[in-house]
Amino acid sequence: MIPRIALVGMPNVGKTALFNKLTGSFQRVANFPGVTVEKKTGWVTENGVRVLEVIDLPGIYSLDATTLDEKVTKDFLLKKEREASADLFVFVLDATNLDKSLYLALQLKELGYPLVIALNLMDEAKKRNFELDLDLFAERLSAVVVPTSAASGDGVEDLVRATRTALSRGNQVELKVPENSQKVFRSPAYVNGIFRQIDVLLSEVTISKLKPDTFSERIDRVVLHPVWGLVTLFTLLILIFQTLFTWAAPLQDLIEAGFSLAGEVATALIAHPLLRSLVVDGIISGVGGVLVFLPQIVLLFFFIQFLEDLGYLGRAAFLMDSVMRRMGLPGKSVIPLLSSHACAIPGILSTRVIDNHRERLITMLVIPLTTCSARLPVYAILIAAVIPDIAVGGLPWLRLPGLALFALYMLGFGSALAVSLIFKKTLPQASPSMLLMELPPYRIPKARNLFLTMKNKATIFLKKAGGIILIVSIVIWALISFPRTNGVAQIEQSYAADIGRFFGPVFAPLGFDWRITTALIPSIAAREVVVSALSLVLAVDGENEQHMASALAQQFGLGTLLALLIWFVFAPQCVSTFAVMKRETNSLRWPVLMVTYTLALAYVFAFLTRQLVLTLS
């Protein structure tokens, strides 16, 4: 039986980074609570043999847990889960924030847990002249204390040795959980008693006090300012969306050239016309039409991870807290909404940080209005079709397509705030939750972490391209290619045209003909599929973005294309989002409501957009 250890501690103390160093695996690390919403498991290996099972538990401030992710850890600590608890707990302390992170450590000590303590971020603490009497510190906590730095890996091997030594002693844990524990943990006398113990402990073991982080404080005077902070945030966002177009362009050209070459080779090698059409028009053109946007998606995740590692993203959440409260969303919903700009699924899971049930529900309902990365290929191709690539204000680095992309993201986010205000009045709150967040010091992002993030996201996207997108592309090709007359496919008489015309009356007011309607149907599985679907129904070179954009501009009016763009701002998310929301709410009622109202918004605003263009033209 492999011994099991669990990493426990406050959010943002480096647990997941330490987990990665111990196990060699990669989990998402972020500078705000609520990212690790479920237990993550890995193994410490020696010479290829597993010697320790390691569990990374969600961050928890104290045993007075209120949110769903904290309760996962609390139940694990108090052995309320069906599965066995850990053989040993490794408590991760933040050496730069001991007065807060010691609270839970003292609670566990009182419960009777033998602890191995990883005193993390010691490299940063030493830079700020902090020094402890480690032997006395370990004695007072009745624990083994190992200084570590998860970022550099210092002390990790020492931690493994200390953990295995502690496990070899075979201590049996007999928990001393008080009766009415929740009431006890919340009582003022108990809380004040823990804080008095912390003050006494730190006064005894501190040799040299921690110097203030003046560097972070100076930057925060700007980035957390109610005016200049918002200016900084929006400036950063505009720059990011500009670079998504400019930096990604050379890589997109390479991908287009690669798929174009693959199409030429396949055309030359495959003699059978139907098989050649399947490979060239169905697979290569369909999948290539989506993969060409891989550089933009990877760059988007790079910037998100960079800002997280830098320590800025948590500050952006803190900055937006007051704005969002006025619009009806709880402060803690900042985290899920920011996460949803990468993907709605982790965003919905991150709502577990919200302890108020109705506020959590409102946040989940509006998350689909934020712009996930799957919409990026759709936005890019439609922007290229309707927005001229010209400089704004005479600034060569400020291009109109980048501003259009920024505006679409802001439209989605603003719509989420507006809809949340409606839900807030429809579902009134008794006691609003508060945003509790530790703002970390600014740190230089690690190149390895950024690389692994981009690699991980690229792998996920490529798997989707090799799965859902490939299957959908083949299905659409088949619907377009049959029935055949004298061995030749007539798109106008194809099964795809029949399907599009069947739903045509519904979408006709939006200016969508059977081709767009046919392309919209598979987008239920995945947003980005609509790009390959359009390339197939339009019979254009799908992997070439310029060819696609030109074909759209030539065959559809401005009103129709802008209506389609607005449709994707509001339209329901993919089926996976629906399934996750059903699981999180344990009901069909709320995901059905989410699909219904987003579909209604998409239809109404697409219709109004087209009518406005027709009126003005």
N, C-alpha and C positions, 0 to 999 in steps of 0.2 A: 504494500500500500504506500503510494507516494505521499509524503507529508504535505499538508495544505497550509499555506500562510495567506493572510489577507492584509492588504495595504489599506490603512484607514487614516483619515485626517480631514482637516478643513478643505474646502475648495481652494484651488490655486496655491497649493503648497508644493506642487511638483510630484504628486502621486503617480499620475499617468506617465510622466517623463521617466520616473524611476522604474515604473513597471516595464517600460520599453527597454531600458538598459538591462534590467534583470532577465527579461525573457527574449530579447532580440526581436520582438514583434513591434508593430506600429499601431498606436491608437491616437485619435485626434486629441491634441493638447490645446487648451484655450485659456484665456485669462479672465474667465468669468465662470461662476458656478452654473451647474445644470447641464454641462456637456456630456459627462459620463453619467447617463441616466440608467444604465443597467450594469450589472457586474460583468467585467471582462476577465477572461481566464487565459493564462499562458503558463509556460514551464521554464524553469531554470535547468539547463543541461550541462553535463560534464562529460566530455569525450563522447558526445552523441547520446548519452543516457539521461533520461529525465530524473532529476533528483528532488525537485520541489515543484509543487503546483502553486501558482501565484494568482490571487484574485485582486483585481483593482476595484474597490468599492466606491460608489458615488460619494462625493464630498459631503461632510456633515459638520455642523458647527457645535452641536451638543446632542445629548440624548433626549432633549425636549424637541423631538423632530415633528415637523408639521407638513412638509412637502412630501410628495410621493417618492422622489429620488432619495431623500434623507431617510424615509421609513424603510427603504430597501436595506440601508446600512444598519439602522437601528435594530430591525428584526434579526439581521444577521448577527449583530453583536450580542443581543439578548437571547439568541438561539430559539427564535420563534418560527424559523423556517422549517419546512419538512426535511430539507437536506441538512446534512451535518454542517456544523459551523467549522471555523478554521481551527487547526491545531495550535496556531500561534498568530498573534496580531503584530504586525510591524506598523508602529505609529509614526507617521511622517509629520515632523514639525518644521515650521518655517523659521529659520534662525533669525530672519530679519523682522519677524512679527510674533515673537514668543508670547507676549502678554495675552494675545488672543488665541493662538493655536494650542496653548497649554490647557485651556479650559477642559476640552474633551479628554486629554491625557489624564488629568487628575480625576475625572469622572470614572474612567476605565480602571485606574489604580484603586479607587474606592470599591469598585465592583469585584476586585480580586484577580484581574487579568495579569499574567506575567507578560511584560512588554519588552520588545526590542524597539528602540527608538532610532529612527533615521533623522538625524538633525540636518535637514536639507538646506540648500542655498547658503552653505557655510562660506563659499568663495565670495559671494556678495557681502555677507556679514563682515568678513575680514577686511574687505575693501573699505568698509565703513567703520573700521577700528573696533569692532565688537569682539570681545573675548570672554569666554566662560571658563569656570573651573569645572571641567567635564567630569572628573571623578566625583566631586561633591554633587554635581547635578544628577549623575547616575544614582548615587547613594540616596538622595532625597526622593527620587522617583521610584526607587527599588526596581530599576530597569537597566538594561544594557544600552548605552548610548553610542551611536556610531556617526561621526560627522560625514556627510555626503554632499556631493554636487551632482544632481541628476543630469545637468546640462553637459558637464565634462566627463562624467563617469567616475570621478574621484570618490573613493570610499565604497563603491558598489561591491567589490570583491570582499572587503572587510565586513560589509553588511551580510553577505551570503554566509560567510564563516560564522559570524555571531548568531545568525538565525539557526544554522544547523547545530551549533553547540547548544543553544537553548532548547531545541527540539530533542536533542539526545538525552536531556535530563528527564524527559517524560513527565513534566508537571501536569497534574490534573486540575482543571479549572473548576472551582466551585463558586459560582456566581452568588454575590450577596446583593441581589436585587431587592430594594425596599418594597414593601407593600404600598399599593397606590403610587407606583413609581412616577407616573406622569405628573401627579399632583405634587410629589416631593421635588421633582426636577424643576418645576415651575415656581416653587415657593421662594419668596424674597430671601428668607433666611439661608436657604440652601445655595442660591445663586451668589449672594454676598459672601458666604463662607468660602466658596470656590475662588472667588476673586481675591479674597484676603490671603488664601494659601498661595496664589500666584505671586502676589506682591512680596510676601515673605520669602518665597523660593528665589525669585529673581534678585532680591536684595542680597541674599546669601551667596549666590553662585556667580554673579556678574563681577568680572574683574575690570572690564572697560566697557562703558556704555556705547550703544549704537549711535553713531552720528546721524543726524537727519539727512535724508536724501534730497539735498538742495537742488540737484540737477533736475529730478522729476518735478519738484515743487515749482521751479522756474518755468518749465514747459507747461505745467498744469495751469499756471496763471493765464496762459493764452488759450489752450485747447479746452479748458473747462469754463472759460468766460461765457456768460450767456449770449453775448453778441459775437465776439471774435471766435469763440469755439464753434459756433454754427457756420461762420464764414469759412473756417479751416476745414470743417467736415465736408461742406458742399464743394469746396475747391478740390479737395482730395478725390471726391467722387467723380467730378468732371474730368480730372486728369486721368483717372483709372479708365473711364469709358473712352477717352481719346486714345489711350495706349492699346486698348483692346482692338482697335481698328488698325493703328499704325504698326505696332510691333508684330501683330499676328499676320499681317499681309505677306511678308516674304515666306513664312512657313506654309501659309495657305497655298501660295503659288507652287511650292514644291510638292505638296500633296496633290494638287490639281494635275500637275505634270506627271506625277507617278500614276495616278488613276487613268489619265489620258493614254499613257504609254501601255498600261495594262489592257485597256480597251482595244488599242491597235494590235497588240500581240494576240489577244483572244480572237479578234476578227480574222487575222491571218491564219490562225491555227485551226479554227473550228469551221468545218465545211457545211455542216447541217444548219440551214437557216433558222430553224426554230430554236435549236440548242444555242446557236450563236446569239440570237436575240435575248434568250434567257440570261446568258452569262454577261453579255455586254450591256444590254438595255435594262435588264432586271437587277442583276447582282452588282456589277461594277458601278453602273450609273446610280443605282438606288442607294447603295451603301456609301459610295464616294460622295454623294450629294450631302450626306450628313457628316462624314468624317472630315470633310474639308474645314469644318468649323471647330475641330478639336483644339487647335492652337488658342482660339479665343476662350474656350471653356477652361482650358488648363491655366491660361493667364489670369482669368477671373479668380480661380481658386488660389493661385499664387498670391495675388494681392490680398485676398481675405486672410490667408494664413500669415502673410507678412505682417499685417496690421494686428492680428491676434498675438503673434510672438513678440512684436514690438511693445505691446502693452496698450495700444491705442484703442482697440475695438471695445474693450470694457469701458473706457472713458467715453466713447461715442454713445454707448448704451446709457451711461450715467447722464450724459449731456441731454439726451433725448427724453429722459424720464419725465421731466416736468411738462414738456410739450405734449407727450402722449397722454399724460393724466388728464390734461384739459380736454383731450379728444375722447376720453372715455376708456382708454386702455390702462390696465394696471402697470405699475413700474416694472415688475418682473417680466412682463411680456416683451420687453425690449430684446431680451436674449433670444427667445424663439423666433421673433420676426427677423432678426439679423441672420440667424442660422438658416432661415428659409430662403434667403437669397442665393444660397448654394443649392439647397434641395428642401422641399416642403416636408419630407418625411422626418429627418432629424429635427426640424423645427417643431413639428407636432409632438415628437417625443420629449423635446426640451421644455414643453409646457408643464412638465411634472414639477418644475421649480415653483409653480404657482399653487399655493395652498388653498386659496379660495376656489371652490368648485366652479362657480358661475363665471368668474374671471378667466379661469383656465378654458372653459368652454368657449367663451367669446373669442379668446385668442386663437384657439384652434379653428374657429369658423372663419376668421379673417385671414389666416395664414395663406390660403390659396391665392389671395390677391397680390401677395408679394411676388416679385419676378424671379423664379428659379432659373438655374443655368440651362435647363432644357428649352426654355423659350429663346435663349440667345441665338441659336441658328435661324429661327423663324424671324426674329427681329432683324438680324443682319441681312438676310436675303431681301426682305421687304423694304428695309431702309435703303438698300442699294438700288432698288427698283424705283423708289419715289423721291428720294432725297439726293440732290446733287452734291457731289464731293467738292465743296468750296470752302475757302477759309472765311472765318467770321471776324469782323473788325480788323481786317488786315493782318491778323496773327496767323502765321503758317501752321502753328501747332494746334490751333483751335479750329477744328473742322466741324461742319454742319452735321454730318452723320453721327459723330460722337455726341454732340449736344442732343440730337434726336434720341439716341439710345438712353442718355441720362434722363431725358424728359419722360420716356416710357417707364423707366424704373421708378421715377418719382410719382408718376401717375398711379402706378400699382400700389406704392406705399401710402400715398395720400388717400387712395380709395379704401385701403384697409383701415385707416384712421377714421374716415367718414362713416364707414359701415359699422365699425366698432361703437361709435357714438350712438347709432340707431339701436344696436343690440343692447347697449348699456341702459338705454331708456326702456327698452322692451323687457330686459331681464335685470331689474334693479338690484343693487348690491347692498348688503347690510353692513359689511365691514371690509373696506378695500384693503388689499395687501400692500406691503411696503417693499421697496427695492433695497435689499441688503447685498452689498457688493464690496469686496476688497479690491482696491485699485493697486495693482502691482507696480513696482518700479519699471522704468523703461529699460528694455533689454535689447541687445543687438540680436536679431533673428539668426538662428543657426542655419547654415546653408543645407546641411543634411536634412533637417526637418522640413525645410521648404521643398527640397528635391523629392523627399518621400511623399509629401502631400500631393505634389503634381503627378508623381508616378502612380500613386494610389487612385487619384481621380481619373487619370488617363486610362488606367486599367479598367476601372468600372465602366467608363464610357465605351471603350473598345469591346468589352464583353456585351454591352447592350447592343452595339453595332453588329456584333457577331451573333446575336440572339434575336431580340424583338425586331430590330430594324431590318435584318436580313430576311426574316420570315415575312414581315409585312411587305417588303419590297417584292419578294417572289409572288406573294398572293396578289398584289396590285398588278404586277406584270401579267399574271395569268388572267386576271379579270379584263385587262386591256387587250390582251392578245387573242382572246376567244369571244365568240365563235369566229372562225376564219372562213373567208370566201375564196375558193380556188387557191388555198394555201396562203392567203394574205389577210392580215388583220386589219380591220377597219375600226378605228377607235370610236367613231361616232355610233357604230352599231355594236359595240362591245358590251359585255356584262357590266363593266364599270360604268359605262354611260347609262345603262338601264337603272343601276343603283342610284347614280347621281340624279337622274331625272325623277325617280320615285320621290326623293326628298327635296327636289327642286322647288316646288311651290312654297315650302317652308322658308327657304333661304333666298328666294327671288327678291324680296324687298331689300335685301342687303347687297344685291348686285352679284351674288355668287351663282355662277352657272354650274352645270353638272360636274365640270372638272374640279372646281374648288370644293364643291360639296363632297365629291368622292375622296378628295385628299383630306378633308376634315375628319371623316369617319375613323380612319386608323389612328389619328392623333389622340384618340381616347386612350390607347395603349401607352403612347409616349409622345410628348409634344413635338420633339424634333423629327419624328417620322413624316410630318407634313411636308418637309423639304424634299425628301426623296419621292414622296407620293406625287407632289407637283411636277417634279422633273419627269416622272413616268407618264402622267396624263397629258403633259404638254409636249412630250416627245422631244426634250432638249437634253443637252449635255449636262447631267445633274452635278458632276463633280466640279464644273466650272461655274463659279459664283457669278461672273459677269454675264455668261450666256443665260443663266437662269434669270438674273435680274432684268436683262434686256427682253427676254421672252415675256416675262410678267408685265413689263411696262408697255410692250407692243400689243399684247392681247387683252389687257384689262385696263379700264379707265382708272384715273386717279382716285375717284370716290370709292370704287370697289376695293382697291389695294389698301387705302387708308382704313376702310371699314374692316378689312381682314386683319390689319395691324391692331386695331382697337379690340377686335374680337379676342385676340390672344392675350391682351392685357387682362381681360376679365374671365375668359372661358374657364370651365372647371379643370382641375388638375388631372393627372393620370389616374388610372385605376388603382395603382399602388397606394396613392394618397388616400383614396376612398377607403381602402381596406385597413390602413393603419388607423385612420380616424375611427372607424367602426370598432376596432380592437381597443382603442384608448377610451372611448366613451361607453363601450359595451352596449351599443344601441345602433339601430339603423336610422333612427329618427334624425340625428344630427348630421351624419354624412349626406343623407338625402336632402336635408335643408341646405347644406353647403353647395351641393351640385345644383339644386334648383335656383337658388338666388344668384349664384355666379353665372349660370346659363342665361338667366333673365337679364342680368346686367350686360353681359356680352352682346346679347341680341339687341337690346334697346340702344346701347351706345354705339354699336356698329351701324345700326339703322340711322341714328341721328347724325353720325359722322358723314355717311354717304349723302344724306339729304342736305347737309350744310355745304358740302363740296358742290353738289349739283346746283344749289341755289346761288352760290358765289360765282360759278363758272359761266 
